[in-house]
Amino acid sequence: PALQTRVAEEPHPSGGRGFAYSQIYDLNVYNSGQIDDPIFDLARANRFFPSMQTIFSVKQEHGHSRPCRRTGNARATILRDHDIIIFLALYCVAFPKASAAQINAFLYRVNYGSAFFCFYTNSQITQAEKRIGLTRKAGSTTAHQAYLPINLQKRWMYWNLPYPFGIADIRVEDLIDLDECGLFVETADKKIGKAFVGNRVRQEGNYQKSEKWTLLL
């Protein structure tokens, strides 16, 4: 070779050490079918050609016969493939204020039953969010219960029907303005979330989160 560089010979796939047959070999196996060809039989006897059983068993187990990536039995330390491309991105769109623990729980549910799934650390999830362009920023929570049909109907009745169903026949001088606010004792709404650059952090939520105290003024 050039510069007297030694090129190591790649081990043969028949040794069973993680070196897969090439796609050309797989294609030849499919094209050969079940025909009793002495050339293929001789190649298989000398372990130069994969058997039909090997290819079909791998395809039945994994759905394809493409060679897998060699990892040395080391689990992934970053989110990859569908975990980051689909699940993480979609979950952050629906719940931009989700914590790392909530994202871990969601990824566990969508990968339920997979022997290769492992929980990610907070830093790994943060790095994955940066890779898909999510940034940390202050956000708001929007509640849409006021637009429910029953609440819209109550609003219309209040302004258009006479007493006791509304105030259409009540003078302004006789009205009493009473305001109400709720103080939550146990929980509070998160103020920080993550979204793509240039987009606001806005998440739907409920009026009530936990036990609250009502203040009337």
Residue, then its C-alpha position, 0 to 999 in steps of 0.5 A: p500500500a501507499l506509504q507502506t501503511r498496513v491495512a488490517e484484514e477484516p474478519h469474515p462474518s462467519g466468525g460471529r464477532g459482529f461483522a455482518y455480510s454485505q448487502i451484495y451477499d444478502l441480495n444474492v441469497y434472496n435471488s438464489g432462493q431455494i434452488d439447490d445450486p452446487i455453487f451456493d452449497l459449496a460456498r456455504a459449506n466453506r462459510f463464504f456465503p450466508s445460508m437462507q436460514t441465517i438471512f430469514s431469521v435475522k429479517q424475521e427478528h429485526g424486520h431487515s437484514r441490514p448490518c447493525r451498528r457495532t457499539g461494544n455492548a455500550r448503551a447510548t449516552i445521547l438521545r438518537d433516532h426516533d427518541i429525539i427526532i419524533f418523541l422528544a420534539l413532539y412532546c416539547v411542542a405539546f408540553p414546553k414546560a416539561s421537566a427532565a423527569q417528565i420527559n424520561a417518563f414519556l420516553y419510557r412509555v413510548n419505548y415500553g417493552s424495549a430491552f435497549f431503553c435506559f433512562y437518560t440523565n438531566s444533562q443528556i436531555t438538555q443536550a438533546e434539546k439543544r441539538i433540536g434547537l430548543t432554548r430556555k425562556a420564560g413562558s405563559t400558561t393559557a386556559h381555554q375553559a372560558y371558551l367552552p360552549i356552556n361558559l359562552q352560553k352563561r356569558w350571553m345569559y348574563w348580559n341579555l336576560p332579565y333578573p334573576f338570569g341576567i342583568a339586562d333590566i338592572r340599572v348600572e347604579d344598582l350593580i355591585d362589582l365583585d372580583e375574585c382571585g385564587l391563592f394556591v397553597e401547595t403548587a404553583d405554575k412553572k414560569i420557565g419552559k423551552a421552545f424553538v428559537g423565535n417562538r414563545v413558550r405557551q402551554e395550555g393549563n387548567y384554572q385549578k391545580s391543587e387546593k386553593w384559597t379564594l379571595l373576594l374583593 
